[in-house]
Amino acid sequence: MKGFVIMTFATWLKKEEGFTSKSQYDCLLNTLPYEAKRKVSLYYKEKYKYFITTNPKQLELKLK
């Protein structure tokens, strides 16, 4: 079965942004004051959306 796979936000954080896990990202956000947390979160979400729209989708093959 063939299908297109879109990289999840957590996978993107690890592969493209260098975080070791989504938990590390969450810990970073938890150390920030509310306004900074909101800005950092928005920054990474916008960067992720741009990545998804500008990079080709991965083709996944499932063998049974």
N, CA, C and O of each residue as an XYZ file, in Angstrom:
256
protein
N       0.845     -1.173      0.000
C       0.000      0.000      0.000
C       0.889      1.234      0.000
O       1.848      1.310      0.768
N       0.580      2.187     -0.845
C       1.350      3.414     -0.942
C       0.523      4.561     -0.376
O      -0.704      4.564     -0.472
N       1.206      5.530      0.212
C       0.506      6.701      0.712
C       1.484      7.813      1.021
O       2.683      7.575      1.158
N       0.984      9.005      1.128
C       1.825     10.139      1.469
C       1.815     10.330      2.973
O       0.782     10.186      3.627
N       2.977     10.656      3.510
C       3.113     10.860      4.941
C       3.575     12.296      5.169
O       4.573     12.735      4.598
N       2.852     13.007      5.993
C       3.254     14.352      6.364
C       3.957     14.250      7.715
O       3.435     13.649      8.654
N       5.130     14.836      7.800
C       5.894     14.803      9.036
C       5.101     15.504     10.143
O       4.617     16.620      9.952
N       4.971     14.850     11.291
C       4.263     15.458     12.411
C       5.101     16.569     13.012
O       6.304     16.655     12.769
N       4.460     17.412     13.796
C       5.148     18.517     14.456
C       6.266     17.998     15.355
O       7.363     18.556     15.364
N       5.998     16.941     16.108
C       7.010     16.372     17.004
C       8.209     15.836     16.230
O       9.354     16.063     16.623
N       7.958     15.133     15.143
C       9.043     14.599     14.317
C       9.831     15.734     13.680
O      11.059     15.677     13.606
N       9.137     16.750     13.227
C       9.796     17.904     12.631
C      10.711     18.596     13.638
O      11.833     18.975     13.305
N      10.225     18.761     14.879
C      11.059     19.383     15.910
C      12.360     18.620     16.103
O      13.421     19.221     16.273
N      12.274     17.293     16.076
C      13.472     16.478     16.279
C      14.389     16.493     15.059
O      15.597     16.686     15.195
N      13.825     16.293     13.876
C      14.648     16.172     12.670
C      15.186     17.511     12.164
O      16.352     17.606     11.779
N      14.362     18.519     12.163
C      14.730     19.782     11.525
C      15.202     20.860     12.500
O      16.000     21.718     12.124
N      14.730     20.831     13.730
C      15.064     21.895     14.667
C      16.045     21.469     15.750
O      16.494     22.298     16.542
N      16.379     20.192     15.790
C      17.417     19.735     16.711
C      16.982     19.450     18.139
O      17.829     19.248     19.008
N      15.692     19.429     18.399
C      15.225     19.043     19.729
C      15.386     17.535     19.878
O      15.270     16.799     18.897
N      15.651     17.072     21.090
C      15.782     15.632     21.300
C      14.417     14.965     21.396
O      14.287     13.770     21.131
N      13.391     15.738     21.778
C      12.037     15.201     21.888
C      11.045     16.354     21.979
O      11.428     17.508     22.173
N       9.781     16.027     21.837
C       8.721     17.035     22.021
C       8.706     17.500     23.469
O       8.356     18.645     23.753
N       9.085     16.611     24.391
C       9.143     16.969     25.808
C      10.167     18.071     26.062
O       9.942     18.953     26.890
N      11.287     18.019     25.354
C      12.293     19.065     25.511
C      11.723     20.407     25.067
O      11.950     21.427     25.717
N      10.989     20.408     23.970
C      10.329     21.616     23.476
C       9.324     22.130     24.507
O       9.276     23.327     24.793
N       8.521     21.218     25.065
C       7.537     21.596     26.075
C       8.210     22.172     27.323
O       7.718     23.136     27.909
N       9.325     21.584     27.721
C      10.072     22.094     28.885
C      10.583     23.502     28.615
O      10.541     24.364     29.493
N      11.067     23.733     27.395
C      11.512     25.074     27.024
C      10.371     26.066     27.179
O      10.541     27.132     27.771
N       9.210     25.712     26.646
C       8.059     26.612     26.743
C       7.663     26.859     28.194
O       7.285     27.975     28.551
N       7.747     25.831     29.028
C       7.339     25.966     30.430
C       8.263     26.859     31.248
O       7.883     27.322     32.324
N       9.486     27.109     30.746
C      10.412     27.982     31.473
C      10.202     29.453     31.135
O      10.791     30.329     31.768
N       9.372     29.722     30.145
C       9.187     31.093     29.672
C       7.958     31.749     30.280
O       6.994     31.065     30.623
N       7.985     33.075     30.418
C       6.771     33.791     30.821
C       5.704     33.658     29.733
O       6.010     33.316     28.590
N       4.462     33.930     30.095
C       3.331     33.692     29.204
C       3.526     34.309     27.817
O       3.372     33.615     26.812
N       3.862     35.596     27.745
C       3.959     36.268     26.448
C       5.077     35.674     25.593
O       4.900     35.494     24.388
N       6.210     35.372     26.192
C       7.316     34.754     25.452
C       6.937     33.345     25.004
O       7.268     32.938     23.890
N       6.251     32.610     25.855
C       5.795     31.255     25.508
C       4.901     31.296     24.277
O       5.030     30.478     23.367
N       3.993     32.265     24.268
C       3.069     32.402     23.144
C       3.823     32.726     21.859
O       3.517     32.170     20.804
N       4.814     33.628     21.938
C       5.575     34.019     20.757
C       6.442     32.876     20.234
O       6.509     32.661     19.024
N       7.096     32.150     21.115
C       7.944     31.025     20.698
C       7.084     29.928     20.074
O       7.438     29.364     19.038
N       5.964     29.635     20.705
C       5.056     28.615     20.183
C       4.555     29.001     18.794
O       4.544     28.174     17.882
N       4.147     30.234     18.638
C       3.668     30.716     17.344
C       4.781     30.669     16.297
O       4.537     30.295     15.150
N       5.994     31.044     16.685
C       7.143     31.009     15.778
C       7.367     29.604     15.229
O       7.488     29.417     14.018
N       7.421     28.616     16.121
C       7.685     27.249     15.663
C       6.516     26.678     14.866
O       6.733     25.922     13.919
N       5.296     27.020     15.225
C       4.147     26.520     14.461
C       4.129     27.106     13.053
O       3.825     26.400     12.091
N       4.453     28.396     12.925
C       4.513     29.015     11.595
C       5.661     28.427     10.776
O       5.503     28.185      9.579
N       6.799     28.200     11.399
C       7.947     27.610     10.719
C       7.618     26.190     10.246
O       8.012     25.792      9.150
N       6.897     25.430     11.072
C       6.463     24.078     10.710
C       5.502     24.121      9.518
O       5.644     23.341      8.577
N       4.536     25.023      9.559
C       3.584     25.146      8.443
C       4.310     25.470      7.140
O       3.980     24.922      6.088
N       5.295     26.356      7.212
C       6.076     26.704      6.031
C       6.837     25.478      5.523
O       6.870     25.220      4.320
N       7.439     24.735      6.429
C       8.174     23.529      6.058
C       7.260     22.532      5.343
O       7.628     21.987      4.303
N       6.092     22.300      5.890
C       5.147     21.335      5.312
C       4.707     21.766      3.911
O       4.562     20.927      3.023
N       4.496     23.058      3.711
C       4.001     23.509      2.402
C       5.097     23.621      1.352
O       4.800     23.603      0.157
N       6.355     23.736      1.765
C       7.429     23.939      0.796
C       8.269     22.695      0.514
O       9.069     22.702     -0.421
N       8.110     21.646      1.285
C       8.897     20.439      1.077
C       8.034     19.327      0.504
O       6.863     19.193      0.860
N       8.611     18.535     -0.380
C       7.834     17.432     -0.952
C       7.442     16.426      0.125
O       8.159     16.222      1.105
N       6.311     15.818     -0.082
C       5.819     14.807      0.852
C       6.650     13.544      0.723
O       7.139     13.216     -0.359
N       6.804     12.843      1.826
C       7.514     11.577      1.796
C       6.580     10.481      1.313
O       5.399     10.450      1.661
N       7.109      9.612      0.532
C       6.322      8.480      0.051
C       6.613      7.301      0.949
O       7.772      6.944      1.160
N       5.577      6.703      1.472
C       5.748      5.578      2.385
C       5.238      4.310      1.716
O       4.147      4.289      1.147
N       6.027      3.271      1.790
C       5.625      1.973      1.277
C       5.455      1.028      2.451
O       6.347      0.899      3.290
N       4.330      0.382      2.506
C       4.095     -0.612      3.559
C       4.089     -1.988      2.913
O       3.266     -2.277      2.044
N       4.998     -2.813      3.340
C       5.077     -4.167      2.805
C       4.463     -5.136      3.796
O       4.696     -5.039      5.001
N       3.697     -6.046      3.296
C       3.073     -7.037      4.177
C       3.553     -8.419      3.797
O       3.149     -9.405      4.414
